[in-house]
Amino acid sequence: MDKLSTFEDIFNKLFFEYKGIRVGVRVKQGGIEIANFITHIDNIVIKPLNKKYSEGNKRIGLIVIQEKKGENCFNIPFILDFNTMYALFCKNGANIKSMNMEFVIKRKTVQSEKSA
């Protein structure tokens, strides 16, 4: 189990361990589930937003997780600073908290898809 708190460490862990696999994603905001879907992670990039998107005097960036086939993606927002995110990586998934949002990413296996 790994506990990470910088966007660089979280990005690198996602990039090297989740790129190319199928995952289930559950998104919560303020404790309320707002999305639940399954996707295949084909690419992960960091995208800084322009200055109009900021919190106080700190800029906001996105970890963009892309699916190649359907050209779908989802974004994990973060403040461009140190220790502004929190992530817990376990054997079969990750829990990422940032900016009042929580992303639960679980690896999907053939067996788990059959039981769902």
C-alpha positions as protocol buffer text, in pm:
chain_id: "A"
residue {
  index: 1
  type: MET
  ca { x: 0 y: 0 z: 0 }
}
residue {
  index: 2
  type: ASP
  ca { x: 140 y: 341 z: -101 }
}
residue {
  index: 3
  type: LYS
  ca { x: 33 y: 679 z: 40 }
}
residue {
  index: 4
  type: LEU
  ca { x: 118 y: 970 z: -190 }
}
residue {
  index: 5
  type: SER
  ca { x: 52 y: 1343 z: -157 }
}
residue {
  index: 6
  type: THR
  ca { x: 203 y: 1524 z: -458 }
}
residue {
  index: 7
  type: PHE
  ca { x: 46 y: 1539 z: -802 }
}
residue {
  index: 8
  type: GLU
  ca { x: 376 y: 1431 z: -963 }
}
residue {
  index: 9
  type: ASP
  ca { x: 398 y: 1113 z: -754 }
}
residue {
  index: 10
  type: ILE
  ca { x: 29 y: 1035 z: -811 }
}
residue {
  index: 11
  type: PHE
  ca { x: 61 y: 1097 z: -1186 }
}
residue {
  index: 12
  type: ASN
  ca { x: 369 y: 874 z: -1212 }
}
residue {
  index: 13
  type: LYS
  ca { x: 203 y: 592 z: -1017 }
}
residue {
  index: 14
  type: LEU
  ca { x: -110 y: 611 z: -1236 }
}
residue {
  index: 15
  type: PHE
  ca { x: 97 y: 630 z: -1556 }
}
residue {
  index: 16
  type: PHE
  ca { x: 322 y: 333 z: -1484 }
}
residue {
  index: 17
  type: GLU
  ca { x: 71 y: 105 z: -1311 }
}
residue {
  index: 18
  type: TYR
  ca { x: -268 y: 182 z: -1470 }
}
residue {
  index: 19
  type: LYS
  ca { x: -192 y: 274 z: -1832 }
}
residue {
  index: 20
  type: GLY
  ca { x: -324 y: 6 z: -2066 }
}
residue {
  index: 21
  type: ILE
  ca { x: -571 y: -156 z: -1825 }
}
residue {
  index: 22
  type: ARG
  ca { x: -947 y: -160 z: -1778 }
}
residue {
  index: 23
  type: VAL
  ca { x: -1076 y: 11 z: -1462 }
}
residue {
  index: 24
  type: GLY
  ca { x: -1396 y: 94 z: -1283 }
}
residue {
  index: 25
  type: VAL
  ca { x: -1419 y: 456 z: -1165 }
}
residue {
  index: 26
  type: ARG
  ca { x: -1645 y: 602 z: -897 }
}
residue {
  index: 27
  type: VAL
  ca { x: -1642 y: 981 z: -851 }
}
residue {
  index: 28
  type: LYS
  ca { x: -1773 y: 1158 z: -540 }
}
residue {
  index: 29
  type: GLN
  ca { x: -1799 y: 1527 z: -468 }
}
residue {
  index: 30
  type: GLY
  ca { x: -1868 y: 1639 z: -113 }
}
residue {
  index: 31
  type: GLY
  ca { x: -1939 y: 1276 z: -22 }
}
residue {
  index: 32
  type: ILE
  ca { x: -2212 y: 1236 z: -288 }
}
residue {
  index: 33
  type: GLU
  ca { x: -2153 y: 996 z: -576 }
}
residue {
  index: 34
  type: ILE
  ca { x: -2177 y: 1187 z: -905 }
}
residue {
  index: 35
  type: ALA
  ca { x: -2040 y: 931 z: -1153 }
}
residue {
  index: 36
  type: ASN
  ca { x: -1975 y: 559 z: -1185 }
}
residue {
  index: 37
  type: PHE
  ca { x: -1834 y: 406 z: -1505 }
}
residue {
  index: 38
  type: ILE
  ca { x: -1591 y: 154 z: -1655 }
}
residue {
  index: 39
  type: THR
  ca { x: -1318 y: 264 z: -1897 }
}
residue {
  index: 40
  type: HIS
  ca { x: -985 y: 156 z: -2046 }
}
residue {
  index: 41
  type: ILE
  ca { x: -690 y: 384 z: -1964 }
}
residue {
  index: 42
  type: ASP
  ca { x: -491 y: 446 z: -2283 }
}
residue {
  index: 43
  type: ASN
  ca { x: -308 y: 767 z: -2193 }
}
residue {
  index: 44
  type: ILE
  ca { x: -252 y: 992 z: -1892 }
}
residue {
  index: 45
  type: VAL
  ca { x: -131 y: 1354 z: -1921 }
}
residue {
  index: 46
  type: ILE
  ca { x: -99 y: 1660 z: -1697 }
}
residue {
  index: 47
  type: LYS
  ca { x: -263 y: 1977 z: -1825 }
}
residue {
  index: 48
  type: PRO
  ca { x: -223 y: 2313 z: -1646 }
}
residue {
  index: 49
  type: LEU
  ca { x: -526 y: 2539 z: -1683 }
}
residue {
  index: 50
  type: ASN
  ca { x: -505 y: 2907 z: -1770 }
}
residue {
  index: 51
  type: LYS
  ca { x: -498 y: 3178 z: -1502 }
}
residue {
  index: 52
  type: LYS
  ca { x: -875 y: 3236 z: -1496 }
}
residue {
  index: 53
  type: TYR
  ca { x: -909 y: 2893 z: -1334 }
}
residue {
  index: 54
  type: SER
  ca { x: -747 y: 2938 z: -995 }
}
residue {
  index: 55
  type: GLU
  ca { x: -816 y: 2899 z: -627 }
}
residue {
  index: 56
  type: GLY
  ca { x: -690 y: 3207 z: -449 }
}
residue {
  index: 57
  type: ASN
  ca { x: -352 y: 3282 z: -602 }
}
residue {
  index: 58
  type: LYS
  ca { x: -278 y: 2918 z: -687 }
}
residue {
  index: 59
  type: ARG
  ca { x: -333 y: 2774 z: -1034 }
}
residue {
  index: 60
  type: ILE
  ca { x: -528 y: 2458 z: -1102 }
}
residue {
  index: 61
  type: GLY
  ca { x: -417 y: 2168 z: -1319 }
}
residue {
  index: 62
  type: LEU
  ca { x: -574 y: 1846 z: -1441 }
}
residue {
  index: 63
  type: ILE
  ca { x: -460 y: 1488 z: -1460 }
}
residue {
  index: 64
  type: VAL
  ca { x: -636 y: 1387 z: -1782 }
}
residue {
  index: 65
  type: ILE
  ca { x: -705 y: 1014 z: -1816 }
}
residue {
  index: 66
  type: GLN
  ca { x: -793 y: 928 z: -2176 }
}
residue {
  index: 67
  type: GLU
  ca { x: -956 y: 636 z: -2353 }
}
residue {
  index: 68
  type: LYS
  ca { x: -841 y: 596 z: -2713 }
}
residue {
  index: 69
  type: LYS
  ca { x: -1129 y: 398 z: -2868 }
}
residue {
  index: 70
  type: GLY
  ca { x: -1422 y: 614 z: -2764 }
}
residue {
  index: 71
  type: GLU
  ca { x: -1214 y: 930 z: -2732 }
}
residue {
  index: 72
  type: ASN
  ca { x: -1355 y: 967 z: -2381 }
}
residue {
  index: 73
  type: CYS
  ca { x: -1164 y: 1106 z: -2086 }
}
residue {
  index: 74
  type: PHE
  ca { x: -1206 y: 1210 z: -1727 }
}
residue {
  index: 75
  type: ASN
  ca { x: -1012 y: 1471 z: -1533 }
}
residue {
  index: 76
  type: ILE
  ca { x: -875 y: 1478 z: -1181 }
}
residue {
  index: 77
  type: PRO
  ca { x: -835 y: 1845 z: -1079 }
}
residue {
  index: 78
  type: PHE
  ca { x: -557 y: 1955 z: -843 }
}
residue {
  index: 79
  type: ILE
  ca { x: -397 y: 2274 z: -714 }
}
residue {
  index: 80
  type: LEU
  ca { x: -46 y: 2327 z: -860 }
}
residue {
  index: 81
  type: ASP
  ca { x: 140 y: 2315 z: -531 }
}
residue {
  index: 82
  type: PHE
  ca { x: 291 y: 2062 z: -294 }
}
residue {
  index: 83
  type: ASN
  ca { x: 75 y: 1826 z: -86 }
}
residue {
  index: 84
  type: THR
  ca { x: -258 y: 1939 z: -236 }
}
residue {
  index: 85
  type: MET
  ca { x: -375 y: 1584 z: -317 }
}
residue {
  index: 86
  type: TYR
  ca { x: -394 y: 1260 z: -124 }
}
residue {
  index: 87
  type: ALA
  ca { x: -383 y: 915 z: -280 }
}
residue {
  index: 88
  type: LEU
  ca { x: -387 y: 566 z: -138 }
}
residue {
  index: 89
  type: PHE
  ca { x: -277 y: 296 z: -383 }
}
residue {
  index: 90
  type: CYS
  ca { x: -363 y: -64 z: -293 }
}
residue {
  index: 91
  type: LYS
  ca { x: -311 y: -390 z: -483 }
}
residue {
  index: 92
  type: ASN
  ca { x: -636 y: -369 z: -682 }
}
residue {
  index: 93
  type: GLY
  ca { x: -712 y: 1 z: -688 }
}
residue {
  index: 94
  type: ALA
  ca { x: -652 y: 359 z: -587 }
}
residue {
  index: 95
  type: ASN
  ca { x: -837 y: 623 z: -389 }
}
residue {
  index: 96
  type: ILE
  ca { x: -747 y: 980 z: -490 }
}
residue {
  index: 97
  type: LYS
  ca { x: -876 y: 1289 z: -305 }
}
residue {
  index: 98
  type: SER
  ca { x: -833 y: 1637 z: -442 }
}
residue {
  index: 99
  type: MET
  ca { x: -1032 y: 1963 z: -430 }
}
residue {
  index: 100
  type: ASN
  ca { x: -1337 y: 1821 z: -245 }
}
residue {
  index: 101
  type: MET
  ca { x: -1355 y: 1531 z: -493 }
}
residue {
  index: 102
  type: GLU
  ca { x: -1278 y: 1163 z: -448 }
}
residue {
  index: 103
  type: PHE
  ca { x: -1188 y: 923 z: -728 }
}
residue {
  index: 104
  type: VAL
  ca { x: -1200 y: 551 z: -655 }
}
residue {
  index: 105
  type: ILE
  ca { x: -1026 y: 359 z: -934 }
}
residue {
  index: 106
  type: LYS
  ca { x: -1046 y: -20 z: -925 }
}
residue {
  index: 107
  type: ARG
  ca { x: -870 y: -259 z: -1160 }
}
residue {
  index: 108
  type: LYS
  ca { x: -1117 y: -471 z: -1355 }
}
residue {
  index: 109
  type: THR
  ca { x: -1045 y: -838 z: -1417 }
}
residue {
  index: 110
  type: VAL
  ca { x: -1241 y: -1081 z: -1633 }
}
residue {
  index: 111
  type: GLN
  ca { x: -1369 y: -1253 z: -1318 }
}
residue {
  index: 112
  type: SER
  ca { x: -1489 y: -927 z: -1154 }
}
residue {
  index: 113
  type: GLU
  ca { x: -1671 y: -822 z: -1473 }
}
residue {
  index: 114
  type: LYS
  ca { x: -1858 y: -1155 z: -1489 }
}
residue {
  index: 115
  type: SER
  ca { x: -1982 y: -1119 z: -1130 }
}
residue {
  index: 116
  type: ALA
  ca { x: -2100 y: -760 z: -1180 }
}
